[in-house]
Amino acid sequence: MSDPKDAPGPGAAPVAPAPRPVNSFGQRAPGDPRSLKAINVGAPSIGPMHADGGWQDRRWYDAPREDPVWHEVHTYTDAISYDPGDTVRLHSSTHAGTWSLEIVLDGLKPQTVFRKDDLPGVFHPTPKDAYEAGCRWPESLSWKIPADARSGFYKVISTCIRPDGGRYVQHHFFVVRPTAATQTAKLLMILPTSTWLAYNDWGGASSYIGVHGLDGNSASPVLSVQRPWTRGIVWVPDGAPRICAAPLPDPLTAPRYHPKDWAWSHGFGYFYAASGWAMYDRHFVCWAEREGIAFDMITQTDLHYRPEILDRYQAVVIVGHDEYWSHDMRTRIDRFVEEGGKLARFGGNFMWQVRLEESGARQVCYKSMAANADPVRDTKDRHLLTGAWESQAVNWPGATTVGVNGLQGVYASWGAFSPRGSKGFTVYRPDHWVFDGTRLGYADVFGAEANIFSYEVDGLDYTFRHGLPYPTHADGAPESVTILAMAPAGKAEAMFPVEGYRYYLGENDMRGAAQSLYGNQDPETLDKVRYGSGMLVHMPKGRGEVVTAGTCEWVMGLTRNDFYTCRITRTVLDRFTGAEPHAA
């Protein structure tokens, strides 16, 4: 991305285009005599930096530049998923005279399935309320999906050439659902797209930050799918840092938030590392394809509106950052497992109820404001209140569905949240079938070298008896849950009384958890919620069963080829799909 400083004045002549682009950000190769100073545009943006500020004071959101000289292109699709044979309608905006579009079936070996160059560029302004009402751009082109198209994640790559010859590249996506005719496997992967949407701040707001409200400085409880995705959710370059504290910080040094530094420096979304295909789900897909594990794919929107798809599958797998679910999604997964289905959840942060509206075109979540602000709070639909699952207002603990609770986590191994923690799970019940073929023993730690225990984790209220952890069930955990491995987590940053530390969340989330669970923030209550855990659990449920590894970063054990993480994942998926056990 270009640096806006040193912009040419009004009426400056554009630089003649070069014959070829250099990279995705319009940057020149070392030694190129043409200076970026000559082509940067836009007025400088400047604000105060306070010594005692925090990262929450320095937030930004993704939005188009909309400069008629310095071209960009932005594209979104009319839906988040389609059946084979459906028509994908694309909506784009650009000042460029022409632009190109490519559709790629992403995975271990990406395959281009459609490409069109020299598309005529037409500019459409972005509405100020695009984040909640959609962009409302007209259709720019369409593509009919082949009737035999493979289920999977299809990346939409829009490209235009800038006046200096560099490229601007934007990434979007859609998913092709499996039908009875195109189904290839017994395993169905569900992408946690409701979480992706909650972190998508393109156009001004997400569930966390934004320009919403009377103060123009608030997150939005309503978010639209009809807009592009924040830079970093669909694609990141190699080397983009993860949230986990790696390498370990030196003694007595200030906590670091590497992804924020990197995102600010490289023009990516504030939350690029927190959620999305690029940082999480794609890692599992590439590993599974490399291992020869067959699977089909849907979105959470499909789970909500087309739950009958589950009827054709034996097992479901969910990975990465899995934070937001609707009432209907949970109800359908519960029935799937109770009737004999198997749920493998290698992901963390089961936290919030959402509502999907307008056939999934928008998502509603009032979060901590739900009890006082959600329109359904005093209606017959109060069970759809969009707060935390374990809160007094909702009172449907996530552990009844996935075996662990989000508010019994939450943070580990990053920033000032135990950056020197083990980053792996400590084993307590090595004789459980989940550990078959690992030769792990009691008190062994696995996954630490790959940093699998990190960012946001899920756990339970627990106690120890004779050296083994047991759920107390005080948090709604079912009697059938068995804790197999675990590690500690917390809800508040370690606050050090010295200068030079820039914090991120402080005690905000700890206080929010206290308010949600107990209705107050008294010192005694804060002590109840300050600490948590992340857990690997097994839970029989009806005729089915659930295995949850409650950490967002489990996928890094697969990508980094950690023997134990890979072996456990393979064992669970083989058992759940009825495949022959995989040899070590």
PAKOL-991452 format. One record per residue (C-alpha): x, y, z. Coordinates in Angstrom, 1 decimal. Last residue first. Layout:
<rs>
      X      Y      Z
      X      Y      Z
...
</rs>
This chain:
<rs>
      X      Y      Z
    2.1  -43.5   12.7
   -0.3  -45.6   10.7
   -3.7  -44.1   10.0
   -6.7  -45.9   11.5
   -9.1  -47.1    8.8
  -11.8  -44.6    8.2
  -15.1  -44.7   10.1
  -15.6  -40.9    9.7
  -15.4  -40.0   13.4
  -12.6  -42.5   14.1
  -10.5  -41.3   11.2
  -11.2  -37.7   12.0
  -10.2  -38.1   15.7
   -7.1  -40.1   15.0
   -6.0  -37.7   12.3
   -6.3  -34.7   14.6
   -4.5  -36.5   17.4
   -1.7  -37.5   15.1
   -1.3  -34.1   13.6
   -1.2  -32.4   17.0
    1.3  -35.0   18.3
    3.7  -34.9   15.3
    3.8  -31.1   15.0
    3.9  -30.6   11.3
    4.2  -26.8   11.4
    1.0  -26.4    9.4
   -0.8  -29.0   11.5
    0.3  -27.7   14.8
   -0.5  -24.3   13.6
   -4.1  -25.3   13.1
   -4.5  -25.7   16.9
   -4.1  -21.9   17.1
   -7.7  -20.9   17.9
   -7.7  -23.1   21.0
  -10.5  -25.3   22.6
   -9.5  -28.7   21.3
  -13.1  -30.1   21.2
  -14.1  -33.7   20.7
  -17.8  -34.4   20.5
  -19.9  -37.6   20.4
  -22.9  -39.2   18.9
  -25.8  -41.4   20.0
  -26.9  -38.8   22.6
  -23.9  -36.7   23.5
  -20.5  -38.3   24.4
  -18.1  -35.5   25.3
  -14.3  -35.5   24.9
  -12.2  -32.5   26.0
   -9.0  -30.7   25.0
   -9.0  -27.6   27.3
   -8.1  -23.9   27.6
   -8.2  -22.4   31.0
   -9.5  -19.5   33.1
   -8.4  -16.8   35.5
   -9.9  -13.4   36.4
  -13.5  -14.6   36.6
  -13.9  -15.5   40.3
  -11.5  -12.8   41.5
  -13.5  -10.2   39.6
  -16.6  -11.3   41.6
  -14.9  -10.8   44.9
  -13.7   -7.3   43.8
  -17.2   -6.4   42.8
  -17.9   -6.1   39.1
  -21.6   -7.0   39.1
  -24.3   -9.0   37.3
  -22.7  -12.4   37.9
  -22.0  -14.0   34.6
  -22.3  -11.1   32.2
  -21.0   -8.4   34.6
  -18.0  -10.6   35.6
  -17.2  -11.4   32.0
  -17.3   -7.7   31.1
  -15.0   -6.9   33.9
  -12.5   -9.5   32.8
  -12.9   -8.2   29.2
  -12.0   -4.7   30.2
   -9.1   -5.5   32.5
   -6.3   -4.2   30.2
   -7.4   -4.7   26.6
   -4.3   -3.7   24.6
   -1.5   -2.2   26.6
    1.3    0.0   25.6
    4.2   -0.4   28.0
    7.0    2.2   28.2
    6.8    3.3   31.8
    6.6    0.9   34.7
    3.8   -0.4   37.0
    3.3   -3.7   35.1
   -0.3   -4.8   34.2
   -0.6   -8.5   33.4
   -3.4   -8.4   30.9
   -6.8   -9.6   32.0
   -9.0  -12.5   31.0
   -6.7  -15.4   31.7
   -5.5  -18.8   30.5
   -4.1  -22.0   32.0
   -3.4  -25.2   30.2
   -5.4  -28.4   29.5
   -5.5  -32.0   28.5
   -8.1  -34.8   28.5
  -11.0  -33.2   30.4
  -14.0  -35.6   30.2
  -17.5  -34.1   29.6
  -20.4  -36.5   30.2
  -21.8  -34.6   33.3
  -22.6  -31.7   31.1
  -20.9  -28.3   31.7
  -23.3  -25.7   32.9
  -20.8  -23.4   34.6
  -21.1  -25.1   38.1
  -20.4  -28.4   36.4
  -17.3  -28.8   38.6
  -15.5  -30.3   35.7
  -12.7  -32.7   36.7
   -8.9  -32.3   36.5
   -6.7  -35.2   37.7
   -4.0  -35.2   40.3
   -5.9  -37.0   43.0
   -8.9  -34.6   42.6
   -8.4  -31.3   40.8
  -11.2  -28.8   40.2
  -12.7  -27.3   37.1
  -14.7  -24.4   35.7
  -14.5  -25.1   32.0
  -12.3  -24.2   29.0
  -12.1  -22.3   25.8
   -9.1  -20.6   24.2
   -8.3  -17.3   22.5
   -4.8  -16.3   21.4
   -2.7  -19.3   22.0
   -2.2  -23.0   22.7
   -0.9  -24.3   19.4
    2.5  -22.6   19.5
    4.2  -25.2   17.2
    7.0  -26.0   19.8
    4.3  -26.1   22.5
    2.2  -28.7   20.7
    2.4  -31.4   23.3
    3.2  -31.2   27.1
    3.6  -34.5   29.0
    2.0  -34.4   32.5
    0.7  -38.0   32.1
    2.1  -39.8   29.2
    2.1  -39.3   25.4
    2.9  -42.5   23.4
    1.1  -40.8   20.4
   -0.4  -43.8   18.7
   -3.8  -43.5   20.5
   -4.1  -40.1   22.3
   -7.7  -39.5   21.4
   -8.4  -43.1   22.6
   -8.0  -42.0   26.3
   -5.1  -43.6   28.1
   -3.1  -40.3   28.3
   -5.6  -38.7   30.7
   -3.8  -35.6   32.1
   -1.8  -34.2   29.1
   -0.5  -30.6   29.4
   -1.5  -28.7   26.3
    0.9  -26.4   24.4
    1.9  -22.7   24.4
    3.7  -23.3   27.7
    3.1  -19.8   28.9
    5.8  -17.1   28.4
    3.5  -14.6   26.8
    1.0  -15.1   29.7
   -1.5  -12.5   28.4
    0.7   -9.4   28.2
    0.9   -9.6   24.4
    0.2  -13.2   23.4
    0.4  -16.7   24.9
   -3.1  -17.1   26.4
   -6.5  -15.4   26.5
  -10.0  -16.7   27.3
  -11.1  -19.1   28.8
  -14.0  -19.9   31.1
  -16.0  -17.3   29.2
  -15.9  -19.3   26.0
  -17.3  -22.5   27.5
  -16.3  -26.1   26.7
  -18.0  -29.4   25.7
  -19.1  -28.2   22.2
  -22.9  -28.1   22.5
  -23.7  -28.2   26.2
  -20.4  -26.5   26.8
  -21.7  -23.4   25.1
  -23.7  -22.5   28.1
  -27.3  -21.4   27.3
  -28.1  -18.7   29.9
  -28.9  -15.8   27.5
  -29.4  -12.9   29.9
  -27.4  -14.4   32.8
  -24.5  -14.7   30.5
  -23.2  -18.1   29.5
  -24.0  -17.8   25.7
  -22.8  -14.2   25.6
  -25.3  -11.8   24.2
  -27.5  -11.6   21.1
  -30.9  -12.3   22.5
  -32.6  -15.0   20.5
  -34.3  -16.5   23.5
  -36.0  -13.2   23.9
  -38.0  -13.9   20.8
  -41.4  -13.6   22.6
  -40.4  -10.0   23.2
  -38.7   -7.9   25.9
  -35.1   -8.3   24.9
  -35.9   -8.7   21.1
  -34.8   -5.1   20.3
  -31.3   -5.7   21.7
  -30.3   -2.6   23.8
  -30.4   -3.4   27.5
  -29.7   -7.1   27.8
  -27.8   -7.0   24.5
  -25.3   -4.3   25.3
  -22.5   -6.9   26.1
  -22.9   -8.4   22.6
  -25.4   -6.5   20.5
  -25.1   -9.0   17.6
  -27.0   -8.9   14.3
  -25.9  -10.3   11.0
  -26.9   -9.2    7.5
  -27.5  -10.8    4.1
  -28.2  -14.1    5.8
  -31.7  -14.6    4.2
  -32.6  -11.0    5.3
  -31.6  -11.7    8.9
  -29.1  -13.7   10.8
  -29.2  -13.5   14.6
  -26.1  -13.8   16.7
  -25.2  -15.6   19.9
  -21.7  -15.0   21.3
  -18.8  -16.9   22.9
  -17.3  -20.1   21.6
  -13.7  -18.9   21.7
  -11.6  -21.7   20.2
  -11.0  -24.2   17.5
  -10.3  -27.8   16.7
  -14.0  -28.8   16.8
  -14.6  -32.4   15.8
  -18.3  -33.1   15.9
  -19.7  -36.6   15.3
  -23.2  -37.5   14.2
  -25.3  -40.1   15.9
  -28.7  -38.5   16.4
  -27.6  -36.5   19.4
  -24.8  -35.2   17.3
  -26.9  -33.8   14.4
  -29.6  -32.6   16.9
  -27.0  -30.5   18.7
  -25.6  -29.2   15.4
  -29.1  -28.1   14.3
  -29.9  -26.3   17.6
  -26.5  -24.6   17.6
  -26.9  -23.2   14.1
  -30.5  -22.3   14.8
  -29.6  -20.2   17.8
  -26.9  -18.4   15.9
  -23.2  -18.8   16.3
  -20.2  -16.4   16.8
  -16.7  -17.3   18.2
  -15.0  -20.0   16.1
  -11.5  -18.8   15.6
   -9.7  -21.8   14.0
  -11.3  -25.1   13.1
  -14.6  -26.8   12.6
  -15.1  -30.4   11.5
  -18.4  -32.2   11.0
  -18.9  -36.0   10.9
  -21.2  -38.6    9.3
  -22.7  -36.5    6.6
  -25.8  -36.6    4.4
  -28.2  -35.2    7.0
  -25.9  -32.2    7.6
  -27.1  -30.6    4.3
  -30.6  -30.5    5.8
  -29.5  -27.5    7.9
  -29.9  -25.2    4.9
  -30.6  -21.8    6.4
  -28.5  -21.8    9.6
  -25.9  -24.4    8.5
  -25.6  -22.6    5.1
  -25.0  -19.3    6.8
  -22.3  -21.1    8.9
  -20.5  -21.8    5.6
  -20.2  -25.1    3.8
  -17.4  -27.4    2.8
  -16.8  -31.0    1.6
  -14.1  -33.3    3.0
  -11.6  -36.0    1.9
   -8.5  -36.5    3.9
   -5.5  -37.2    1.6
   -3.0  -36.0    4.1
   -1.9  -33.1    1.8
   -5.5  -32.2    1.3
   -6.1  -32.2    5.0
   -3.0  -30.1    5.7
   -4.0  -27.5    3.0
   -7.6  -27.3    4.3
   -6.4  -27.0    7.9
   -4.2  -24.1    7.1
   -6.9  -22.4    5.0
   -9.1  -22.3    8.0
   -6.9  -20.1   10.2
   -4.9  -17.1    9.0
   -6.1  -16.8    5.4
   -9.7  -18.0    6.0
  -10.6  -15.5    8.7
  -10.1  -14.2   12.2
   -7.8  -12.5   14.6
   -4.7  -11.9   12.5
   -6.4   -9.4   10.1
   -8.0   -7.6   13.1
   -6.7   -4.1   12.4
   -7.0   -4.8    8.7
   -3.9   -4.6    6.5
   -1.9   -1.6    5.2
    1.6   -2.9    5.6
    3.0   -0.9    8.6
   -0.2   -0.7   10.5
   -0.8   -4.4   10.0
    2.7   -5.3   11.1
    2.7   -3.3   14.3
   -0.8   -4.6   15.1
    0.3   -8.2   14.3
    3.4   -7.8   16.6
    1.6   -6.9   19.7
    4.6   -6.7   22.0
    4.7   -6.9   25.8
    7.5   -4.6   27.3
   10.7   -6.3   28.2
   11.7   -7.6   31.7
   13.1  -10.9   30.3
   13.3  -11.2   26.5
   10.1  -11.9   24.8
    9.5  -15.4   23.4
    9.7  -15.6   19.7
    6.8  -15.7   19.1
    4.0  -14.3   21.2
    1.0  -15.7   19.4
   -1.0  -13.2   17.4
    0.3  -14.5   14.1
    2.8  -12.5   12.0
    2.4  -12.1    8.2
    5.4  -14.1    6.9
    3.9  -15.2    3.6
    1.4  -12.7    2.3
   -2.2  -12.6    3.6
   -5.4  -13.5    1.8
   -9.1  -13.8    2.6
   -9.3  -12.1    6.0
   -6.2  -10.0    5.4
   -7.7   -6.9    3.8
  -11.3   -6.4    5.2
  -13.9   -8.2    3.1
  -16.0   -6.5    0.4
  -19.6   -5.5    1.0
  -23.1   -7.2    0.9
  -22.5   -9.3    4.0
  -23.9   -6.5    6.2
  -23.3   -5.9    9.8
  -25.7   -4.8   12.6
  -24.5   -4.3   16.1
  -22.0   -1.7   14.9
  -18.9   -0.7   16.8
  -18.7    2.8   18.0
  -16.9    6.1   17.2
  -19.3    8.2   15.2
  -20.5    9.6   18.5
  -24.2    9.2   17.5
  -23.6    5.6   16.5
  -21.3    3.8   14.1
  -17.9    4.9   13.0
  -16.2    1.6   13.9
  -14.7   -0.9   16.2
  -15.5   -4.3   17.7
  -18.6   -5.9   15.9
  -17.3   -4.3   12.7
  -17.4   -0.8   11.3
  -16.5    1.7    8.6
  -16.6    0.4    5.0
  -14.7   -2.8    5.6
  -14.7   -3.6    9.3
  -15.0   -7.4    9.0
  -14.3   -8.9   12.4
  -18.0   -9.9   13.1
  -18.2  -11.2    9.5
  -15.3  -13.6   10.0
  -17.0  -14.8   13.2
  -20.2  -15.5   11.4
  -18.1  -17.2    8.7
  -17.0  -20.0   11.0
  -16.4  -22.4    8.0
  -18.1  -25.7    8.4
  -16.1  -28.7    7.1
  -18.2  -31.8    6.3
  -16.7  -35.3    6.5
  -18.3  -38.3    4.9
  -16.9  -37.3    1.5
  -17.3  -36.4   -2.1
  -20.7  -34.8   -2.4
  -21.4  -33.5   -5.9
  -24.7  -35.2   -6.7
  -26.2  -34.9   -3.2
  -25.2  -31.3   -3.3
  -22.0  -29.8   -1.9
  -21.9  -26.0   -1.3
  -19.6  -23.7   -3.4
  -18.2  -21.1   -1.1
  -17.6  -17.4   -2.0
  -14.6  -15.2   -1.7
  -13.1  -11.6   -1.9
   -9.6  -10.4   -2.5
   -8.4   -7.0   -3.7
   -5.3   -6.3   -5.7
   -3.9   -2.9   -6.8
   -1.1   -3.3   -9.3
    1.8   -1.1  -10.2
    2.2    0.5  -13.6
    2.7    4.0  -12.2
   -0.8    5.1  -13.1
   -2.3    2.1  -11.3
   -3.2   -1.2  -12.9
   -6.4   -3.0  -11.7
   -6.9   -6.4  -10.1
   -9.8   -8.3   -8.5
   -9.2  -11.7   -7.1
  -12.2  -13.8   -6.1
  -11.2  -16.8   -4.0
  -13.4  -19.9   -4.1
  -13.5  -22.1   -1.0
  -14.8  -25.6   -1.6
  -17.4  -27.9   -3.0
  -16.3  -29.1   -6.5
  -18.1  -27.8   -9.5
  -20.1  -30.5  -11.4
  -22.8  -28.1  -12.6
  -20.3  -25.5  -13.5
  -20.7  -22.2  -11.6
  -22.2  -19.5  -13.8
  -20.3  -16.3  -13.7
  -21.6  -12.7  -13.5
  -20.5   -9.2  -14.3
  -20.7   -5.7  -12.8
  -23.9   -5.9  -10.9
  -25.0   -2.6   -9.4
  -23.5   -1.3   -6.2
  -25.7   -1.5   -3.0
  -22.7   -1.2   -0.7
  -24.4   -3.0    2.2
  -26.7   -1.8    4.9
  -24.6   -2.3    8.0
  -21.0   -1.7    6.9
  -22.1    0.3    3.8
  -23.7    3.0    6.0
  -21.6    5.8    4.6
  -22.4    4.5    1.1
  -19.3    3.6   -1.0
  -19.3    5.5   -4.3
  -19.7    3.6   -7.5
  -17.0    3.8  -10.2
  -17.2    1.9  -13.5
  -14.2    0.0  -15.0
  -14.7   -1.9  -18.2
  -13.4   -5.5  -17.9
  -10.1   -5.8  -19.8
   -9.4   -9.3  -18.4
  -11.7  -12.2  -17.5
  -10.6  -15.3  -15.6
  -12.4  -18.4  -14.3
  -11.5  -21.7  -12.7
   -8.0  -21.0  -11.6
   -6.8  -23.9   -9.4
   -5.0  -23.5   -6.1
   -2.9  -26.5   -5.1
   -3.0  -26.9   -1.3
   -6.3  -24.9   -1.2
   -8.1  -22.3   -3.1
  -10.5  -22.7   -6.0
   -9.5  -19.5   -7.9
  -11.7  -16.9   -9.5
   -9.9  -14.2  -11.5
  -11.1  -10.7  -12.3
   -9.3   -8.0  -14.3
   -9.7   -4.2  -14.6
  -10.2   -1.5  -17.2
  -10.5    2.3  -17.2
   -9.6    2.4  -13.5
  -11.9    4.4  -11.3
  -13.2    1.2   -9.7
  -16.3   -0.4   -8.2
  -17.5   -4.0   -8.4
  -20.5   -6.1   -7.8
  -20.4   -9.8   -8.8
  -23.3  -12.1   -9.4
  -22.5  -15.7   -9.0
  -24.9  -17.9  -11.0
  -25.9  -21.2   -9.6
  -25.0  -24.5  -11.4
  -23.1  -25.9   -8.4
  -24.9  -24.5   -5.3
  -23.9  -21.2   -3.9
  -22.3  -19.5   -0.9
  -21.7  -16.0    0.6
  -24.2  -14.3   -1.7
  -24.4  -11.3   -4.0
  -20.6  -11.2   -4.5
  -18.2   -8.4   -3.5
  -15.6   -6.5   -5.5
  -13.3   -3.5   -4.9
  -10.9   -2.0   -7.4
   -8.3    0.7   -6.7
   -6.9    3.5   -8.8
   -4.8    6.5   -7.8
   -6.2    9.1  -10.2
  -10.0    9.1   -9.4
   -9.3    8.6   -5.7
  -12.0    6.4   -4.0
   -9.6    5.4   -1.2
  -11.6    2.4   -0.3
  -12.2    1.5    3.4
  -10.6   -0.7    6.0
  -10.8    0.4    9.6
   -8.4    1.9   12.1
   -7.5    1.6   15.8
   -5.0    3.6   17.8
   -6.8    4.1   21.1
   -7.5    0.4   21.6
   -3.7   -0.1   21.2
   -3.2    1.8   24.4
   -2.4    5.3   25.4
   -0.1    6.4   28.2
    2.5    8.0   26.0
   -0.1    9.7   23.9
    0.1    9.8   20.1
   -1.8   12.7   18.5
   -3.3   12.5   15.1
   -2.2   12.8   11.5
   -3.5   11.9    8.0
   -1.7   13.4    5.1
   -3.9   14.2    2.0
   -4.1   11.8   -0.8
   -1.8   10.7   -3.6
    1.5    8.9   -4.0
    2.9    9.0   -7.5
    6.1   11.2   -7.4
    7.0   10.2   -3.9
    7.0    6.6   -5.1
   10.3    7.4   -6.7
   11.2    6.1  -10.2
   14.8    5.1  -10.3
   14.0    1.4   -9.5
   17.0    0.3   -7.4
   15.1   -2.2   -5.3
   11.9   -3.3   -7.1
    9.0   -0.9   -7.1
    5.9   -1.1   -5.0
    2.5   -1.2   -6.5
    1.1   -3.2   -3.6
    0.4   -6.5   -5.2
    3.8   -6.6   -6.9
    5.7   -5.3   -9.9
    3.1   -4.6  -12.5
    4.1   -4.7  -16.2
    4.4   -2.3  -19.1
    4.8    0.8  -16.9
    2.1    3.4  -16.9
    3.0    7.1  -17.5
    3.1    9.1  -14.3
    0.0   11.1  -13.7
    0.2   14.9  -14.2
   -0.4   17.0  -11.1
   -3.7   18.8  -11.2
   -4.1   19.1   -7.5
   -0.8   18.8   -5.6
    1.4   15.8   -5.6
    1.3   13.7   -2.3
    4.3   13.8    0.0
    2.6   11.7    2.6
   -0.1    9.1    1.6
    2.2    6.1    1.9
    1.1    3.5   -0.7
    0.0    0.0    0.0
</rs>
